[in-house]
Amino acid sequence: MQIARRAGVVLGSVSAAVATMAAGLPAQAADAPPWQIAATVHYGPSDYASGYTAVVASGRTDAWAFGGTNPGGTSAPTAERWTGKRWASWALPSGLSGFIVAAAASSASNVWAVGDGYALRWDGTRWTVAKTWSQAGQATSVAVISPSNVWVFGSSSFSGATGLGGWHFTGHTWVRATGLASAIYRASPITRHNIWAITVSPHGGSVVRYDGHSWARVPAADAALAGTQLNDVLAVSPDNVWVSGISPVSGVGGHLVLAHWNGQRWKRFVSPWSVQQPERFATDGAHGVWIPAVTEGDSPATWILHLSSAGVWTRTQITVSWPQTGVGVGDLALIPGTTTLWGSGGMVTTTGGDAAIWEHAVPGIRLAVRDHRAGRDRRVGHSRLMEAGRGGVVRVSLTVGGHEVIRVYLTIRECRAGERAVRAAWLPRDRAHATAPDHATRQGVMT
């Protein structure tokens, strides 16, 4: 069974409203764990808008975030790996361009990622190029059932760009799929005989399903998704399938729509807030759903919406601190067997942008900030790494040529909560005796 799926082709909708925190004040109950920044990375020159477009989690100690050094411009694909203790940059095969647009896994030793004309596979030891396509076309989804059963899809009808079509890897050969499979936009497998997918069109799209032999439409879903532009699909089990979209199809004054299949019937849920664009979503591990979206209005904002198992909607605003001026979350992944999640996306800065990873209730997480820029002397680069524990102590290191030259410890001195933002003041502490404060405020960046 596939563990996590593909992110948006783009970085994710970005809200331009300037805020003052790296993690927003929770809009749900006060005792709910907030969404917080786990890592930010900048690749290349300062004007590059680095970003992560996909995140996949195979377990508590293994996850991947993928993207590019400069999505939307001249770019190279990037990968970041969670080792159970920290996020670390990971090398991909050389000679690749563009950025990763989809990722999925059936286990920690069978992770796939697709980009502009190529498919990559991680076998637990290294990344290799599993397939390249010579024809033009954009991939939009990858579905991983096993090392010998992988589907790659690329639909053209949603964005207007040339699509890659449907391709099936059987363990030895790649077979081009025809018919309905060639129009699939995104897919989510349960088993090799039970794969759910969506097509998209100017009229909204349709739900389709593979039974191990052929693809067919699922007309029973039409009523629950009437007037909806489909966007994503997530199949958890035979009696737990979700499809997302925005209604009306035009998107004007649109509301997020979630349709749920419980094995017997479809049920429609509509969010109470207007949204411009929903992104890739994940279950919450408790029969509910988390989904990122950008709200409409004169001051659009990025939120992560939550639909509980009881059908109750809540939302958490995702904000940023200067010099970031906007934020986008494009994909979420549930850590199997938990109620904790990872999120991927990016933050717009005054000059470019930084790739970002968010966490929701991940225990023991430490904030990591890395800056992969070349120095004035191109032979010696400099990087900046910042780590922070939930107790409030921050360690900032400056390295030159791979050697740490400065290390400073900081801790939270004061936090003030306002209606729309929280501002934190920082007090340096002696580096040899830095300890976490006894009590950390719940509204701080790290709690």
C-alpha positions in Angstrom: 0.0 0.0 0.0 1.2 3.5 -0.8 2.1 5.5 2.3 2.1 9.0 1.0 1.3 10.7 -2.2 2.2 13.5 -4.6 2.3 17.2 -3.9 1.0 20.0 -6.0 2.7 20.7 -9.3 3.5 24.1 -8.0 4.9 25.0 -4.7 1.5 25.6 -3.3 -0.7 28.7 -3.1 1.1 31.5 -1.3 -0.6 34.1 0.8 1.0 37.5 0.5 -0.1 38.9 3.9 2.9 39.8 6.0 2.8 38.2 9.5 5.1 38.1 12.5 5.5 34.4 13.3 7.0 31.3 11.8 4.0 29.3 13.1 0.5 30.7 13.3 -1.8 30.9 16.3 -4.0 27.9 16.4 -7.7 28.6 15.5 -8.9 25.3 17.0 -9.0 24.3 20.6 -6.2 25.8 22.8 -4.9 22.4 23.8 -4.4 21.2 20.2 -0.7 21.0 19.1 0.1 23.8 16.6 1.7 23.5 13.2 5.3 24.7 13.5 8.3 25.1 11.3 10.7 22.1 11.5 13.3 23.2 8.9 14.0 25.8 6.3 16.6 25.6 3.5 17.7 28.0 0.9 19.4 26.8 -2.2 21.5 28.8 -4.7 21.7 32.6 -5.1 19.6 34.8 -2.8 17.0 35.6 -5.5 16.2 31.9 -5.9 12.7 31.0 -4.7 13.5 27.6 -3.2 10.6 25.3 -2.3 9.4 21.8 -1.5 6.6 20.4 -3.5 6.1 17.0 -2.0 6.5 15.2 1.3 6.3 11.4 2.0 6.5 9.6 5.4 7.1 5.8 5.6 7.5 5.8 9.4 8.5 7.6 12.6 12.2 7.6 11.7 12.0 8.0 7.9 10.5 10.7 5.7 11.4 12.7 2.6 10.7 16.2 1.4 11.3 17.1 -2.3 11.3 20.2 -4.4 13.7 22.4 -6.4 16.3 25.1 -6.0 14.1 27.6 -7.9 10.7 26.3 -9.0 9.3 28.4 -11.8 12.8 29.3 -13.1 16.1 27.5 -13.8 16.1 24.8 -11.2 17.6 21.6 -10.0 15.7 19.0 -7.9 16.4 18.7 -4.2 15.7 16.2 -1.5 15.7 16.4 2.3 15.5 13.3 4.5 14.2 12.9 8.1 16.5 10.4 9.9 14.4 10.2 13.1 16.5 13.0 14.8 17.0 15.7 12.2 16.3 16.8 8.6 19.4 16.5 6.4 20.1 17.3 2.7 20.4 14.3 0.5 22.1 14.0 -2.9 20.0 13.1 -6.0 21.5 11.7 -9.3 23.4 14.4 -11.2 22.4 15.9 -14.5 18.7 16.5 -13.6 16.8 19.7 -14.0 13.5 21.2 -13.0 12.0 20.0 -9.7 10.3 17.1 -8.1 6.5 17.2 -8.7 5.4 13.9 -7.1 6.6 11.5 -4.5 5.2 8.2 -2.9 6.5 5.2 -1.1 5.4 1.6 -0.2 8.2 1.3 2.4 11.3 3.0 3.6 13.3 1.1 1.0 11.0 1.8 -1.9 10.5 5.5 -2.4 9.7 7.1 -5.8 9.9 10.6 -7.0 9.1 12.1 -10.4 10.1 15.3 -12.0 10.3 16.9 -15.4 10.8 13.9 -17.6 12.2 11.4 -15.1 11.4 9.0 -12.4 13.7 8.4 -9.5 13.8 5.4 -7.0 15.3 5.1 -3.5 16.1 1.4 -2.7 17.1 2.1 0.9 20.7 2.8 0.0 20.8 5.3 -2.9 18.8 7.2 -5.5 18.9 6.0 -9.1 17.1 7.1 -12.3 14.4 4.5 -13.0 13.0 6.1 -16.1 13.4 9.0 -18.4 10.9 10.2 -21.0 12.0 11.8 -24.3 8.6 13.3 -25.2 7.3 16.5 -23.7 4.9 16.2 -20.8 4.4 17.0 -17.2 3.9 14.3 -14.5 1.1 15.0 -12.1 1.1 11.9 -9.8 2.9 8.7 -8.9 1.3 5.7 -7.2 3.5 3.1 -5.6 2.2 -0.3 -4.7 5.5 -2.3 -4.6 9.0 -2.2 -6.1 7.6 -4.0 -9.2 4.3 -2.1 -9.4 4.4 1.6 -10.0 2.1 4.0 -11.9 3.0 7.5 -13.2 0.4 9.8 -14.4 0.4 13.2 -16.2 -2.9 14.8 -17.1 -2.9 17.8 -19.4 -6.5 19.1 -19.0 -6.1 21.0 -15.7 -3.1 23.2 -16.4 -3.2 23.3 -20.2 0.4 22.0 -20.4 1.2 18.9 -22.3 0.6 15.8 -20.2 2.8 12.8 -19.9 -0.1 10.3 -20.0 -0.3 7.2 -18.0 2.6 4.7 -17.5 2.8 1.4 -15.6 6.0 -0.1 -14.3 5.7 -3.9 -14.0 9.1 -4.6 -12.5 10.9 -5.1 -15.8 9.3 -2.8 -18.3 7.3 0.4 -18.6 4.0 0.1 -20.4 2.1 3.1 -21.7 -1.5 3.1 -20.5 -4.3 4.0 -22.8 -7.9 5.0 -22.4 -9.1 6.4 -19.2 -5.7 5.9 -17.5 -4.1 8.5 -19.9 -6.4 11.2 -18.5 -5.7 10.6 -14.8 -4.6 13.6 -12.8 -3.9 12.1 -9.4 -4.1 8.6 -8.0 -3.9 6.9 -4.6 -3.6 3.1 -4.3 -4.8 0.8 -1.5 -3.7 -2.5 -3.1 -2.7 -3.5 -6.7 -6.4 -4.4 -7.2 -7.8 -1.2 -5.7 -6.5 2.1 -6.9 -8.6 5.3 -6.7 -7.9 8.3 -9.0 -9.4 11.5 -10.4 -9.5 13.1 -13.8 -10.0 16.8 -14.2 -11.7 18.9 -16.9 -13.2 22.4 -17.4 -16.4 20.9 -16.0 -14.9 19.5 -12.8 -13.6 16.0 -13.5 -14.6 12.6 -12.3 -13.6 9.8 -9.8 -12.2 6.6 -11.3 -11.1 3.3 -9.9 -8.8 0.4 -11.0 -9.9 -3.1 -10.1 -6.7 -4.9 -11.1 -7.8 -5.3 -14.7 -9.2 -2.0 -16.0 -10.0 1.6 -15.1 -13.7 2.7 -14.8 -15.6 5.8 -13.7 -17.3 5.8 -10.3 -20.7 7.5 -11.1 -21.8 7.0 -7.5 -19.5 9.9 -6.5 -21.0 12.4 -8.9 -23.7 13.7 -6.6 -21.4 14.3 -3.7 -19.0 16.2 -6.0 -21.6 18.1 -8.1 -20.4 21.5 -9.3 -16.9 20.8 -7.9 -13.5 21.2 -9.6 -11.6 18.1 -8.4 -8.1 18.6 -6.9 -6.9 15.5 -5.0 -7.7 12.0 -3.9 -6.7 9.9 -0.9 -7.5 6.2 -0.5 -6.8 5.0 3.0 -8.8 1.7 3.0 -11.7 0.2 1.0 -14.1 2.0 3.3 -12.2 5.2 3.7 -11.6 7.2 0.5 -11.5 11.0 0.3 -11.7 13.4 -2.7 -11.2 17.1 -2.5 -12.1 20.0 -4.7 -13.4 23.6 -4.9 -17.0 24.6 -5.6 -18.2 26.2 -7.8 -16.0 24.9 -10.7 -15.2 28.6 -11.6 -13.6 29.0 -8.2 -15.2 32.4 -7.7 -16.4 32.7 -4.1 -15.4 29.0 -3.9 -15.6 26.7 -0.9 -13.5 23.6 -0.1 -15.5 20.4 -0.7 -14.5 17.0 0.7 -16.4 13.9 -0.4 -16.0 10.7 1.7 -16.6 7.1 0.7 -17.3 4.9 3.7 -17.7 1.7 1.7 -21.4 2.1 1.2 -22.1 5.7 0.3 -20.6 9.1 -0.5 -21.0 12.1 1.9 -20.3 15.7 1.0 -18.6 18.2 3.5 -18.3 21.9 2.7 -16.0 24.2 4.6 -17.5 27.4 6.1 -14.7 29.6 4.7 -14.1 30.8 1.1 -10.9 29.5 -0.4 -8.9 30.3 -3.5 -7.1 27.0 -3.8 -7.0 23.8 -1.7 -3.8 21.8 -1.8 -2.7 18.2 -1.1 -4.1 16.7 2.1 -3.7 13.9 4.6 -5.7 12.1 7.2 -5.2 13.0 10.9 -4.8 9.4 12.1 -8.2 9.7 13.9 -10.6 9.5 11.0 -10.4 13.2 10.2 -8.6 15.2 7.5 -6.0 18.1 7.4 -5.9 20.2 4.2 -3.9 23.4 3.4 -5.8 26.2 1.6 -5.5 29.9 0.9 -8.5 32.0 1.8 -10.0 34.6 -0.5 -10.3 38.4 0.1 -8.3 41.5 0.1 -5.8 40.0 2.5 -5.5 36.3 1.6 -4.0 34.0 4.2 -2.6 30.5 4.3 -4.5 28.1 6.6 -4.5 24.4 7.3 -8.1 23.3 7.7 -9.2 20.4 9.8 -12.3 18.3 9.4 -12.8 16.0 12.5 -14.3 12.6 12.5 -17.4 14.3 14.0 -17.7 16.6 10.9 -16.5 19.7 12.8 -14.4 22.2 10.8 -11.5 24.2 12.4 -8.5 25.9 11.0 -4.9 27.0 11.9 -3.3 30.0 10.3 0.2 29.6 9.0 2.1 32.8 9.2 5.7 34.0 8.8 8.2 36.5 10.3 10.3 39.1 8.6 12.1 38.9 6.1 9.5 36.4 4.9 6.5 38.1 3.3 4.4 35.1 2.3 3.9 31.4 2.8 2.6 28.4 1.0 2.0 24.8 2.2 1.5 22.4 -0.7 1.5 18.9 0.7 0.9 17.0 4.0 1.9 13.5 5.1 0.7 11.5 8.1 3.4 9.6 9.9 2.0 6.0 9.8 0.6 4.7 13.1 0.5 8.2 14.7 -1.6 11.4 14.7 1.5 13.5 13.8 2.2 15.0 10.4 4.8 16.6 8.2 4.0 19.5 5.8 6.1 20.9 2.9 6.1 24.2 1.0 8.0 27.4 1.1 8.2 31.0 2.3 8.6 34.0 0.0 11.3 36.5 1.2 12.1 40.0 0.2 14.6 38.8 -2.4 13.6 35.2 -3.2 12.3 32.3 -1.1 13.2 29.4 1.3 12.0 25.8 1.2 10.2 24.9 4.4 9.0 21.8 6.3 6.3 22.0 9.0 5.5 19.6 11.7 2.4 18.9 13.7 2.9 17.3 17.1 6.1 15.5 16.1 7.9 14.6 19.4 11.5 15.9 20.0 11.6 18.0 16.8 14.4 20.5 16.5 14.1 23.5 14.2 16.8 23.4 11.5 17.7 26.3 9.2 20.2 25.8 6.4 21.4 28.3 3.8 23.3 26.7 0.8 24.7 29.8 -0.8 28.2 30.3 -2.3 30.3 33.0 -0.6 32.1 35.8 -2.4 35.0 33.4 -2.9 33.2 30.7 -4.9 35.6 28.1 -3.7 34.6 28.6 -0.1 30.9 28.7 0.6 29.2 29.6 3.9 26.1 28.1 5.5 24.0 28.9 8.5 22.4 26.2 10.7 20.0 27.0 13.4 18.5 24.3 15.7 15.9 24.8 18.4 14.3 22.5 20.9 10.8 22.8 22.0 12.0 24.0 25.4 12.9 27.4 23.8 16.7 27.2 23.5 18.1 28.1 20.1 21.6 27.3 18.8 22.8 29.3 15.9 26.0 28.2 14.1 27.9 30.0 11.3 30.2 27.7 9.2 32.8 28.7 6.6 34.4 26.1 4.4 32.7 23.3 6.5 34.2 24.6 9.8 32.0 26.1 12.6 33.4 29.5 13.4 30.6 31.0 15.6 28.1 29.3 17.9 25.5 31.3 19.9 22.8 30.0 22.2 19.6 32.0 22.6 16.5 31.4 24.7 13.0 32.9 24.8 12.9 35.9 27.2 9.4 37.2 26.5 6.4 36.4 24.4 3.3 38.7 24.0 0.2 37.4 22.4 -2.0 39.7 20.3 -5.2 39.2 18.3 -3.3 38.6 15.1 0.3 38.0 15.9 2.9 37.1 18.6 6.2 38.8 18.9 9.2 37.1 20.6 12.2 38.8 22.2 15.4 36.8 22.4 18.0 36.9 25.2 21.5 35.5 24.6 22.8 33.1 27.2 26.2 31.8 28.1 26.9 29.1 25.6 28.5 26.8 28.2 25.5 26.9 30.5 22.5 27.2 28.2 19.5 25.4 29.5 15.8 25.3 28.6 13.5 27.5 30.6 11.3 25.7 33.1 8.1 26.8 31.4 7.7 27.8 27.7 4.7 29.8 26.6 2.2 28.0 24.3 2.1 30.8 21.9 5.9 30.9 21.2 7.5 29.7 18.0 8.8 26.6 19.8 6.7 25.1 22.6 
